[in-house]
Amino acid sequence: MSKALIAIGVGTTDGSFPKLKGAVKDARDFHAWGKSQGFDCTLLVDDRRKVRVADVYEAIDGYVRQNTYSQIIVYFSGHGILKAPDCELWLMSGAPRNGNEVINVQGSIINARSCGIEHVVLISDACRSLPTDMKGAALNSGQEVFPYIAWRPPLPEVDVFYATLPGDIALELPPDPTVARDRGLLTQCLLAALEGKVPQVIKSTDVNGVAGQIVPSRPLKAWLTSELPLAASDISFKLQQHPDVRIESDMPKYLSKLQEGAGATKLFPSSVATAPTCSTAHVMHQSAGKVRRLVAPREPVRGPRPRFGQSVTVVTSTRAFANGKASQRDSIARVFQAANPAQYVRTGFVSQGGMIEYAMGERGAIKVSSDTHHSWIELDDAGTSTGTPRVASIERVALRFSNGRGIVLAVFAGYVGTVVFDGDQIATVNYTPTLGSASFQEFASRSAEIEVRRTQVAIAAQRGTFSLESPGLEDATGFVRIGEAVDPTLSIYLSYAHARAGKFAVIHEVSEMLTKCSQPVPFDVAMLAAQGTGGAFPSDSPGMPMLTQGWLMFGGHEAVLPKPLSQARQFLLPSLWATFSPDGMSILERYIQTKD
């Protein structure tokens, strides 16, 4: 069957982002490589006209509709923003001024899994840093550029090549003695490998019954993971770029077919390896009596970058989080492990590190209590003078905090949900059986083990690195089950990790296990399980995703998404857990009270 390539290069956006000198030429080079491989190719670059989301969608949809392609590669070089972990946005020419001219990468991947193409590859030579100004922060969830088609097995295998880790920038190299133009570091490394200049990634196999040499995705991942950071440090010991590559395909699928005699070349000449004397943000190199920028980031670093969940008022860098510095890990671990809510409530919520100002359920406002360190709401008031338990009729609560932001969470009878803050952001939400519940003793006897696991998972999820490669995920149901009880939060994190790898059957198993244990299925788990079966939009509590990435992964459910949820999505703030501005909370509070 045929193969297709869509090469997108957007060097100029409509806003505060600087022009990327190499984006268009990078896309042209990738387009030329695709032509040399015999791909049917579409080139979308902005050197003569603006590139629109509609252009990308129409190009992809045109190939999908023909139903004759076994592989589609989508290459993008330009500006990127990370809305939250696994919530990538690509900026087209009209963004950020036009908030609709943004591509939702994760949502596009979800739709790609239903398109009927055996092998889908996305290559993103773009930053994955958080917004640095109000226009960036106000960007909506973006548009999907793969059409949604009714799911049918087998599901496609999707490979994704991100230029850098979540929260970091991608580097654009200046001209040097070997290449007389600016170009992206990931693009240069990829093209070198795909053109046969890297023996480590070349494999021998039969291609359509003829012996040949190919470049598959898995050896390419291993080489990029080791080579790209070295390529950055060759330019300057102060520069860092670590790719994030996610591979599902195996041989005989491949990216490039090579001519005999492919050999290696040196990627970066020593003449540009002079160490800079100032920060990565503005690396300068003295050459021939002139000062020039040695490396221009694909997104400007204007002071430290904001953490997930914070406003655009910058307070700290995400690089330490992304690179896992011990001091940061220890600090956040102490935050995760600080709260012990069992002494407060039987069914309800406790806020640790941030105060609840207002709470509302289906029947209206809920009383908020507080002390000097916590605030909480109790939903099971069987012990009060009324003697009437309310928890059975409350499936979701909307919580507004002292910083003006809010979140909607599911209520699980017999569990207390602890909303854990780190600074101004929600770090995680832990559901724990309450004192006197059937599951309490089991949890209490293994509390140390459970807390360690929760902390490790929450840190990895915050960094955007929790995946099937994380330890302990071999037994999916055992990962979330503790004796006869389950951990709802771990079931949510686990489901997103498997969705990221296209393992929707495992998510379905987790959903069934929760049901058999007579435990409520969190909406996020039910929605992701339905993605793999084409099932209906779930009604599970709280009726909407609790993690931000879920709001960008509705897939085929977009067509039936309730209007209030579609409206509220525009007010999502950068955060792992779906956190909304006051305007967004007003919409969701009205929705909760009017929903049948």
C-alpha positions in Angstrom: 0.0 0.0 0.0 1.0 3.6 -0.4 2.5 5.9 2.2 1.8 9.6 2.7 3.7 12.5 4.3 2.3 15.9 5.4 5.2 18.3 6.2 4.2 21.5 8.0 6.5 24.4 8.6 5.2 27.5 10.5 8.0 30.1 11.1 5.8 33.1 11.7 2.8 33.3 14.1 0.4 36.2 14.7 1.6 37.3 18.2 4.6 37.6 20.5 6.5 34.6 19.3 9.8 35.2 17.4 10.2 34.2 13.8 11.8 30.7 13.4 14.3 31.0 10.6 14.6 27.3 10.0 11.0 26.0 10.3 10.0 26.4 6.6 13.3 24.9 5.3 13.1 22.0 7.7 9.6 21.2 6.4 10.9 21.4 2.9 13.8 19.1 3.6 11.4 16.6 5.2 9.1 16.9 2.2 12.1 16.2 -0.1 13.1 13.2 1.9 9.5 11.9 1.7 9.6 12.3 -2.1 12.8 10.4 -2.3 11.1 7.5 -0.4 8.2 7.4 -2.9 5.6 8.9 -0.4 2.7 10.9 -1.6 3.5 14.3 -0.1 1.8 17.5 0.9 3.9 20.5 1.9 2.3 23.3 4.0 4.7 26.2 4.8 4.1 29.8 5.5 6.8 31.5 3.4 4.2 32.5 0.8 0.8 32.1 2.5 -0.5 31.4 6.0 -0.9 27.8 7.2 -4.3 27.1 8.7 -5.6 24.3 10.8 -8.1 23.6 8.0 -5.2 23.1 5.5 -3.7 20.4 7.7 -7.1 18.7 8.3 -8.0 18.7 4.6 -4.6 17.2 3.6 -4.8 14.4 6.2 -8.5 13.7 5.6 -7.8 13.5 1.8 -5.3 10.7 2.4 -7.5 8.9 4.9 -10.5 8.9 2.7 -8.7 7.2 -0.1 -8.3 4.1 2.1 -5.1 3.1 0.2 -2.4 4.1 2.6 -0.6 1.9 5.1 1.4 4.7 6.7 0.9 8.5 7.3 3.7 10.7 8.7 2.8 14.2 10.0 5.9 16.4 10.5 5.7 19.8 12.2 8.3 22.4 12.7 7.2 25.5 14.5 6.1 26.9 17.8 4.5 24.6 20.4 2.9 25.0 23.8 2.2 22.6 26.6 -1.2 23.2 28.1 -0.8 20.5 30.7 1.0 17.1 30.7 0.3 15.3 27.5 -1.7 18.3 26.2 0.4 19.5 23.3 -0.6 22.4 21.1 0.9 23.3 17.7 0.5 27.0 16.7 -0.5 27.7 13.1 0.1 31.1 11.4 -3.0 32.8 12.9 -2.2 31.8 16.5 -2.1 33.0 19.3 -4.2 36.0 18.1 -6.7 33.6 16.7 -7.2 31.0 19.4 -8.8 28.6 17.0 -5.7 28.3 14.9 -4.1 25.7 17.2 -3.8 21.9 16.6 -4.6 19.6 19.5 -1.9 16.9 19.2 -3.2 14.4 21.8 -6.8 14.8 20.4 -5.4 14.2 16.9 -3.7 11.0 18.1 -6.9 9.7 19.6 -8.7 10.3 16.3 -5.8 8.8 14.3 -6.4 5.5 16.2 -9.8 5.2 14.4 -8.7 6.3 10.9 -7.9 2.8 9.6 -4.2 3.6 8.8 -1.9 0.8 10.0 1.0 3.0 11.0 0.7 6.7 12.0 3.8 8.7 12.9 3.9 12.2 14.4 7.1 14.2 14.5 7.1 17.4 16.5 10.2 19.7 16.3 8.6 22.3 18.6 8.9 23.5 22.2 6.8 21.9 24.9 7.1 24.8 27.4 4.2 26.4 29.3 2.6 29.7 28.1 4.6 32.8 29.0 2.0 35.4 28.5 -1.8 35.8 28.6 -2.4 35.1 24.9 -0.6 31.8 25.3 -2.4 30.9 28.5 -5.8 31.8 26.9 -5.3 29.4 23.9 -8.2 26.9 23.7 -7.9 23.2 23.5 -7.2 23.3 19.8 -8.5 21.4 16.8 -8.1 17.7 15.8 -6.6 17.2 12.4 -7.3 13.5 12.0 -11.0 12.8 11.1 -12.9 10.6 13.5 -14.1 7.3 12.0 -16.0 4.6 13.8 -13.5 2.4 15.7 -12.7 -0.9 14.2 -9.9 -3.4 15.0 -7.1 -3.7 14.6 -6.2 -0.3 16.0 -3.3 1.6 14.3 0.1 1.7 15.8 1.1 5.3 16.6 4.7 6.5 16.9 5.4 10.0 18.3 8.7 11.8 18.2 8.8 14.9 20.4 11.9 17.1 20.2 12.1 17.6 23.9 10.7 16.7 27.3 7.5 18.2 28.7 8.2 21.7 30.0 11.4 22.3 27.9 12.3 24.1 24.7 13.5 22.8 21.4 16.7 24.2 19.9 17.2 25.8 16.5 20.8 25.7 15.3 22.4 28.6 13.4 24.3 28.1 10.1 27.7 26.4 10.3 30.4 25.3 7.9 28.4 22.2 6.9 24.9 23.7 6.7 24.4 27.2 5.6 21.0 27.8 7.3 19.1 27.7 10.6 17.6 24.3 11.4 16.0 22.3 14.2 18.2 20.0 16.2 15.7 17.1 16.2 15.1 17.6 12.4 18.8 17.5 11.6 19.4 14.3 13.7 16.3 12.6 12.3 17.1 13.3 8.6 20.7 12.1 9.1 19.3 8.8 10.4 16.6 8.4 7.9 19.0 9.1 5.0 21.2 6.2 6.2 24.0 8.1 7.9 23.7 6.3 11.2 24.6 2.6 11.0 23.2 1.9 14.5 19.6 2.4 13.3 19.8 0.4 10.1 18.3 -3.1 10.0 18.3 -5.7 7.2 15.0 -7.2 6.2 12.8 -8.3 3.3 10.9 -5.4 1.9 8.1 -6.7 -0.3 10.0 -9.9 -0.7 13.2 -8.2 -1.6 16.2 -8.0 0.7 16.9 -4.5 1.8 17.9 -2.1 4.6 15.4 -0.1 6.6 15.2 2.3 9.5 12.5 1.2 11.9 11.2 3.3 14.8 12.6 1.4 17.8 16.3 1.6 17.1 15.8 5.2 16.0 14.3 5.9 19.4 17.3 4.4 21.2 19.8 6.4 19.1 17.9 9.7 19.4 17.7 9.3 23.2 21.4 9.1 23.5 22.6 11.2 20.5 20.4 14.3 20.6 21.5 15.3 24.2 25.1 14.8 23.1 24.5 16.9 19.9 23.3 19.7 22.1 26.2 19.5 24.5 28.7 19.4 21.5 27.5 22.9 20.7 27.7 24.0 24.3 28.0 22.2 27.6 25.2 24.5 28.9 22.7 23.3 26.4 20.3 20.5 27.1 17.7 18.8 24.9 16.3 15.4 25.6 13.8 13.9 23.2 10.6 12.2 24.2 9.9 9.3 21.8 7.0 7.0 22.1 7.0 3.9 19.9 4.3 1.3 19.4 5.4 -0.2 16.0 7.7 -3.0 15.3 9.3 -4.5 12.2 8.4 -5.1 9.5 7.0 -1.5 9.8 9.7 1.1 9.1 10.2 4.8 8.4 12.8 4.8 5.7 14.1 2.3 3.0 17.8 2.8 2.2 20.1 2.3 -0.7 22.9 -0.1 -0.3 26.2 1.3 1.1 24.6 3.7 3.6 27.3 5.0 6.0 27.9 7.4 8.9 28.8 11.1 8.8 29.7 13.5 11.6 26.6 15.5 12.4 28.1 18.5 14.1 31.5 20.1 13.3 33.8 20.9 16.1 34.1 24.5 14.9 30.7 25.3 16.5 31.4 23.6 19.7 32.7 26.6 21.5 31.3 26.9 25.0 29.1 29.9 25.6 29.6 32.2 28.6 26.0 33.1 29.4 22.6 31.4 29.8 20.9 29.0 27.5 18.2 31.5 26.9 20.5 33.8 25.0 23.6 31.9 24.0 26.2 34.1 22.3 29.3 33.2 20.4 32.2 35.4 19.5 33.2 34.8 15.8 35.2 36.9 13.4 34.9 40.0 15.7 31.1 39.8 15.6 28.7 38.7 18.4 26.0 36.4 17.1 23.4 34.0 18.6 24.7 30.5 18.6 21.4 28.8 19.4 18.0 30.4 19.2 15.3 28.5 21.2 12.1 27.7 19.3 10.3 29.6 22.1 11.9 32.5 24.0 12.8 31.8 27.6 11.7 35.0 29.3 12.9 34.3 32.8 11.9 31.1 34.6 8.9 29.2 33.1 5.6 28.7 35.1 4.7 25.3 36.7 1.6 23.5 35.8 -1.4 25.1 37.3 0.1 28.5 37.9 -0.8 31.8 36.2 1.5 33.4 33.7 3.1 35.2 36.6 6.3 33.3 36.5 7.6 31.8 39.8 9.8 28.8 39.0 11.3 26.7 36.3 9.8 23.5 35.0 13.2 22.2 33.8 14.1 21.0 37.3 10.8 19.1 37.3 11.4 17.7 33.9 14.9 16.6 34.7 13.9 15.2 38.1 16.3 17.1 40.5 16.4 15.4 43.8 15.5 18.5 45.8 12.4 19.1 43.8 11.4 15.4 44.1 11.9 15.4 47.9 10.0 18.6 48.3 6.9 17.5 46.3 7.0 14.1 48.0 6.7 15.8 51.4 3.7 17.7 50.0 2.0 14.5 48.7 2.5 12.6 52.0 1.6 15.4 54.4 -2.2 15.0 54.6 -4.0 12.5 56.8 -7.7 13.2 56.1 -9.2 10.2 58.0 -9.5 12.2 61.2 -11.8 14.8 59.5 -14.5 13.2 57.5 -16.0 9.8 56.5 -17.1 10.7 52.9 -16.1 14.1 51.5 -13.1 16.1 50.6 -10.1 17.7 52.5 -7.9 20.4 51.0 -4.2 20.3 52.0 -2.1 23.4 51.3 -5.0 25.4 49.8 -8.3 26.4 51.4 -11.8 25.6 50.0 -13.8 28.8 49.8 -17.0 27.4 48.4 -18.4 23.9 47.6 -21.5 22.9 45.6 -23.2 19.7 44.7 -26.4 18.8 42.7 -28.6 20.2 45.5 -26.7 23.4 46.1 -24.1 24.8 48.5 -22.3 22.5 50.9 -20.9 23.6 54.2 -17.2 24.2 54.3 -15.2 23.7 57.6 -11.6 24.7 58.2 -8.8 25.0 60.7 -5.4 26.6 60.4 -4.0 24.0 58.1 -7.0 22.3 56.3 -10.5 22.9 54.9 -13.0 20.2 54.3 -16.5 19.2 53.4 -18.4 16.2 54.8 -21.1 14.6 52.7 -22.2 11.8 54.9 -24.1 13.5 57.7 -25.7 10.3 59.1 -24.4 11.3 62.6 -26.0 14.7 62.7 -29.3 15.6 64.2 -31.1 15.1 60.9 -29.8 11.5 60.6 -30.3 11.7 56.8 -27.3 10.5 54.8 -26.9 12.6 51.6 -23.9 10.9 50.0 -26.0 8.5 47.9 -27.6 11.5 46.1 -24.3 13.4 45.5 -22.1 12.2 42.6 -20.0 15.2 42.1 -18.9 18.4 43.8 -17.5 21.7 42.5 -14.8 23.1 44.8 -13.6 26.7 44.6 -10.4 27.6 46.4 -9.0 30.7 47.9 -6.9 31.4 44.8 -10.2 31.8 42.8 -9.8 28.6 40.8 -11.8 25.5 41.0 -12.2 21.8 40.1 -15.1 19.3 39.8 -14.5 15.9 41.5 -16.3 12.6 41.7 -17.7 11.5 45.1 -17.0 7.9 46.1 -19.0 6.7 49.1 -16.7 5.6 51.9 -13.8 7.5 50.5 -12.3 10.9 51.4 -10.7 12.8 48.6 -7.6 14.8 49.6 -6.9 17.7 47.3 -3.1 18.2 47.6 -1.7 21.6 46.7 1.9 22.4 45.8 2.2 26.2 46.0 -0.7 27.5 43.9 -1.4 24.4 41.9 -3.3 21.1 42.5 -0.5 18.5 42.6 -2.8 15.4 43.0 -6.1 14.2 44.4 -5.9 11.0 46.6 -9.0 9.0 47.4 -8.6 6.9 50.6 -11.1 4.7 52.5 -12.3 6.4 55.6 -12.1 5.3 59.1 -14.7 2.6 59.7 -15.2 1.7 56.1 -14.8 -1.9 54.9 -11.5 -1.1 53.2 -9.9 1.0 55.8 -7.9 -1.7 57.6 -6.5 -3.1 54.3 -5.3 0.4 53.3 -4.0 1.2 56.8 -1.9 -2.0 57.0 -0.2 -1.1 53.7 -0.2 2.7 54.0 3.6 3.1 53.6 3.6 1.1 50.4 0.6 2.9 49.0 2.0 6.4 49.8 5.3 5.6 48.1 3.4 4.4 45.0 1.1 7.4 45.0 4.0 9.8 45.3 6.0 8.2 42.6 3.1 8.2 40.2 2.0 11.7 41.0 5.5 13.1 40.4 5.9 11.2 37.1 2.4 12.4 36.0 3.3 16.0 36.9 6.4 15.7 34.8 4.5 14.1 31.9 6.6 11.0 32.1 4.2 8.4 33.6 3.9 5.7 30.9 4.0 1.9 30.5 7.7 2.1 30.9 7.2 3.2 34.5 7.8 0.4 37.1 5.0 -1.7 38.5 2.6 -1.6 35.6 3.0 -5.2 34.5 -0.1 -6.2 36.4 -2.6 -3.4 35.7 -5.4 -4.5 38.0 -2.9 -5.3 40.8 -1.5 -1.8 40.4 -4.8 -0.2 41.6 -6.2 -3.0 43.8 -5.4 -3.2 47.5 -7.0 -6.4 48.9 -10.8 -6.0 48.3 -10.6 -2.3 47.7 -9.2 -0.1 44.9 -7.4 3.2 44.6 -9.5 5.4 42.3 -6.7 7.9 41.7 -4.2 5.2 40.6 -6.9 3.7 38.3 -7.1 7.1 36.6 -3.3 7.6 36.2 -3.0 4.0 35.0 -5.7 4.4 32.4 -4.0 7.5 30.8 -0.7 5.7 30.7 -2.3 2.8 28.7 -4.2 5.3 26.5 -0.9 7.0 25.7 0.3 3.6 24.4 -3.0 2.7 22.6 -3.7 -0.2 25.1 -7.4 0.4 25.4 -8.2 -3.2 26.1 -6.3 -3.0 29.4 -8.3 0.1 30.3 -11.5 -1.9 29.7 -10.1 -4.6 32.0 -9.5 -2.0 34.7 -13.0 -0.7 34.3 -14.5 -4.2 34.5 -12.4 -4.9 37.6 -13.8 -1.8 39.4 -17.3 -2.8 38.5 -16.8 -6.3 39.9 -15.4 -4.9 43.1 -18.6 -2.8 43.4 -16.6 0.4 43.1 -17.6 3.4 41.1 -15.8 3.8 37.8 -14.2 7.3 37.5 -15.3 9.1 34.4 -11.8 9.3 33.0 -11.5 5.5 33.1 -14.9 5.0 31.6 -14.3 7.5 28.8 -10.9 6.0 27.9 -12.3 2.5 27.9 -15.1 3.7 25.6 -12.5 5.1 23.2 -11.3 1.6 22.4 -14.7 0.2 21.8 -16.6 3.1 20.2 -18.9 3.1 23.2 -21.4 5.9 24.2 -20.4 9.0 26.1 -20.2 7.7 29.7 -22.4 9.0 32.5 -19.9 8.0 35.3 -19.2 10.5 38.0 -18.3 13.4 37.8 -19.6 13.4 34.2 -16.4 15.0 32.9 -12.7 14.3 33.0 -10.8 15.0 36.2 -7.4 15.3 34.5 -6.8 18.1 31.9 -5.6 15.7 29.2 -9.0 14.0 29.2 -10.6 17.3 28.1 -8.4 17.1 24.9 -9.2 13.4 24.3 -12.9 13.2 23.7 -12.4 11.7 20.2 -15.7 10.5 18.7 -17.5 11.9 21.8 -17.0 15.4 20.6 -20.2 15.1 18.5 -22.3 14.5 21.6 -20.3 16.6 24.1 -22.8 18.7 26.2 -22.6 22.4 25.3 -21.7 23.5 28.8 -18.6 21.2 28.9 -17.5 22.5 25.5 -17.9 26.1 26.8 -16.1 25.4 30.1 -13.2 23.8 28.3 -12.1 27.2 27.0 -11.4 28.2 30.6 -9.0 25.4 31.5 -5.8 26.5 33.2 -2.4 24.9 32.8 -2.6 22.0 35.3 -2.4 18.2 35.5 -5.8 18.1 37.3 -8.5 19.9 35.4 -8.5 23.3 37.0 -10.7 26.1 35.8 -10.8 29.9 36.1 -13.8 31.5 37.9 -15.7 31.9 34.6 -15.3 28.2 33.8 -16.4 27.2 37.3 -19.6 29.3 36.9 -20.5 27.3 33.8 -19.8 24.0 35.5 -21.7 24.9 38.6 -24.8 25.7 36.6 -24.3 22.5 34.6 -24.1 20.3 37.8 -27.3 21.8 39.2 -29.3 21.5 36.0 -28.0 18.0 34.9 -30.5 15.2 35.3 
